[in-house]
Amino acid sequence: MEYSALKILEHPLATHKLTLLREKCDSTKARQLIYELGLLLAMEVTRGAKLAEWQAVDFEGRPFTGALMEQWNIVAMPILRSGMVLSEAFATVLPSARMGHIGIHHDYTDSEPAVTYLVSVPSAPDLTDIIIIDSLIGTGETMLTAVDELRDLGIKTEQMCLAVLSVHDQGLAAFYGEDENSSIPVYTFERRSEVDERNLPIFGFGNTADRIYGTGEV
């Protein structure tokens, strides 16, 4: 099924780095790969930013006309823990972005419901956009929970977008199956459909948070 708000960002560097990430490696390399993928993802997510003409003097003392991004009051919201390194990349590209956090415990390999243990959104009366950041959308339950938590805080649907490395068809069906989510952009590098014998999504990354922080098998 096609989704109009799904943005699949095809780039040879992203494919290269995702391939390396699927191989077994230590936490230092996994973290570096995810950070580099985050840089690519952040630049694509901000592709639609508006520019305003800027008059200045160049390095050699000559006046010139350039362009700078218009004021864009963004909050980057990584989902703990797997979204943290990706959010560091977003902070590199967008140093003026404020940082929030949302903690949701959910393992898509079992049947337990998602449990929210932290929601921290910076005070932002002039907020324009919230970028919810995670490594994957598997079954979709984590992202559904995150979006619902933000709506409960008064964040509007049109202010949200999602940024992840990879999405699965199961998660897309669940997320976009909710009518109020149909317009929320999801930026990702790939869409997958493979499932295991329990009909659970296969990504080949393992637990990305454990791999980043060296708390699981690497």
C-alpha positions in Angstrom: 0.0 0.0 0.0 1.2 3.5 -0.8 1.1 6.4 1.7 1.3 9.9 0.5 3.1 11.2 3.6 5.9 8.5 3.5 9.2 10.0 2.3 11.7 7.3 1.3 15.1 9.0 0.9 17.2 7.0 -1.6 20.9 7.8 -1.4 23.9 5.6 -2.1 25.7 6.7 1.1 22.7 5.7 3.1 22.5 2.3 1.5 26.2 1.8 2.0 26.0 2.7 5.7 22.9 0.7 6.4 24.7 -2.3 4.9 27.6 -1.8 7.2 25.3 -1.4 10.2 23.7 -4.7 9.6 27.0 -6.4 9.9 28.3 -7.4 13.3 30.5 -4.6 14.7 31.5 -3.0 18.0 29.5 -0.2 19.7 32.0 2.5 18.5 31.4 1.7 14.9 27.7 1.2 15.3 27.4 4.6 17.0 29.5 6.3 14.2 27.4 4.7 11.5 24.1 5.8 13.1 25.4 9.3 13.6 26.5 9.6 10.0 23.1 8.3 8.9 21.5 10.8 11.1 23.4 13.6 9.4 22.0 12.5 6.0 18.5 12.1 7.5 18.6 15.6 9.1 19.6 17.2 5.8 16.7 15.5 4.0 14.2 16.4 6.7 15.2 20.1 6.4 15.1 20.2 2.6 11.8 22.1 2.7 13.2 24.9 4.9 12.5 28.4 3.7 15.3 30.8 2.9 15.4 34.5 3.3 17.8 36.9 1.4 20.8 37.9 3.4 23.0 40.9 2.8 26.6 40.7 4.2 30.2 41.3 3.5 32.4 38.4 2.3 35.8 37.3 3.6 37.6 39.6 1.1 35.6 42.6 2.1 33.1 42.7 -0.7 29.3 43.0 -0.2 27.3 40.0 -1.3 23.8 38.6 -1.3 23.3 35.2 0.1 20.4 33.4 1.8 19.9 32.0 5.3 17.2 29.8 6.7 14.2 31.7 8.1 13.6 31.3 11.8 12.5 27.7 12.3 11.6 26.9 15.9 12.1 23.2 16.0 12.1 20.7 18.8 14.0 17.4 18.2 12.4 14.6 20.2 14.4 11.4 20.3 12.8 8.3 21.7 15.0 6.9 24.4 17.4 5.2 23.9 17.7 4.4 20.3 16.9 7.8 19.0 19.7 9.6 21.0 22.6 9.3 18.6 20.4 10.2 15.6 19.3 13.3 17.6 22.9 14.3 18.1 23.3 14.4 14.3 20.2 16.6 14.1 21.7 19.0 16.7 24.8 19.2 14.6 22.9 20.2 11.5 20.4 22.4 13.5 22.3 23.7 16.5 19.4 26.1 17.3 16.9 23.3 17.7 15.7 22.6 21.2 15.9 19.1 22.5 13.1 17.1 24.1 13.0 13.5 25.2 10.3 10.8 25.3 10.9 7.5 27.0 8.8 4.6 25.9 9.5 1.0 26.8 8.4 -1.4 24.1 9.8 -4.5 22.6 8.1 -5.3 19.4 9.2 -8.9 19.7 6.7 -9.5 22.5 3.1 -8.8 23.0 3.4 -6.4 25.9 1.9 -2.9 25.3 4.1 0.2 25.1 4.7 2.0 28.4 5.6 5.7 28.6 8.0 6.6 31.4 9.1 10.1 30.4 7.8 13.0 28.3 9.9 16.1 28.3 9.1 18.9 25.9 10.9 22.3 26.1 8.8 25.3 26.7 8.2 26.6 23.2 5.3 29.0 22.7 6.6 29.8 19.2 7.1 26.1 18.3 6.7 25.4 14.6 7.8 21.8 14.3 8.5 18.7 16.3 10.7 16.0 14.8 10.2 12.6 16.5 13.4 10.6 16.1 13.9 6.8 16.5 15.9 4.1 14.8 13.0 2.1 13.4 9.2 1.8 13.0 8.6 -1.9 13.6 5.0 -2.7 14.6 4.2 1.0 15.0 3.2 0.9 18.6 6.0 3.0 19.9 5.4 5.8 17.4 1.6 5.6 17.9 2.2 6.1 21.6 4.7 8.9 21.1 2.3 10.9 18.8 -0.6 10.4 21.2 1.5 11.6 24.2 2.4 14.8 22.3 -1.2 15.4 21.3 -2.2 15.1 24.9 0.3 18.0 25.6 -1.4 20.2 22.9 1.0 19.5 20.0 -0.9 19.8 16.8 -0.7 17.0 14.2 0.5 19.4 11.5 3.5 20.3 13.7 4.8 16.7 13.8 7.1 14.6 11.5 8.9 11.4 12.1 12.5 10.6 11.2 13.8 7.0 11.3 16.4 4.8 9.6 14.0 2.1 8.5 10.3 1.3 8.5 8.3 -1.9 8.2 5.0 -2.4 6.4 3.4 -3.6 9.7 4.3 -0.3 11.4 3.2 1.8 8.4 -0.2 0.1 8.3 -0.7 0.6 12.1 0.5 4.2 12.1 -1.3 5.4 9.0 -4.3 3.2 9.8 -5.2 6.0 12.3 -6.9 8.7 10.2 -5.5 11.5 12.3 -1.9 10.4 11.4 -2.4 10.2 7.7 -0.8 13.6 7.0 2.3 13.2 9.3 5.4 12.9 7.2 7.7 9.9 7.9 11.2 10.3 6.6 13.2 7.1 6.2 15.9 5.5 4.1 14.1 2.2 3.4 10.8 0.3 3.6 10.9 -3.4 4.6 8.4 -6.3 4.5 10.3 -9.3 5.8 8.9 -11.2 8.8 10.1 -14.0 11.0 8.3 -17.2 11.9 6.2 -15.3 14.5 5.2 -12.7 11.8 7.4 -10.1 13.5 9.4 -7.5 11.5 12.9 -8.3 10.5 15.4 -5.4 10.1 18.8 -7.1 10.7 20.0 -4.4 13.0 19.4 -6.1 16.3 18.6 -3.8 19.3 20.2 -0.6 18.1 20.2 1.0 21.6 22.1 -2.0 23.0 24.5 -1.8 20.1 25.1 1.9 20.5 25.8 1.7 24.3 27.4 -1.7 24.4 24.8 -3.1 26.7 23.9 -6.1 24.6 25.5 -8.4 22.1 27.5 -6.5 19.5 
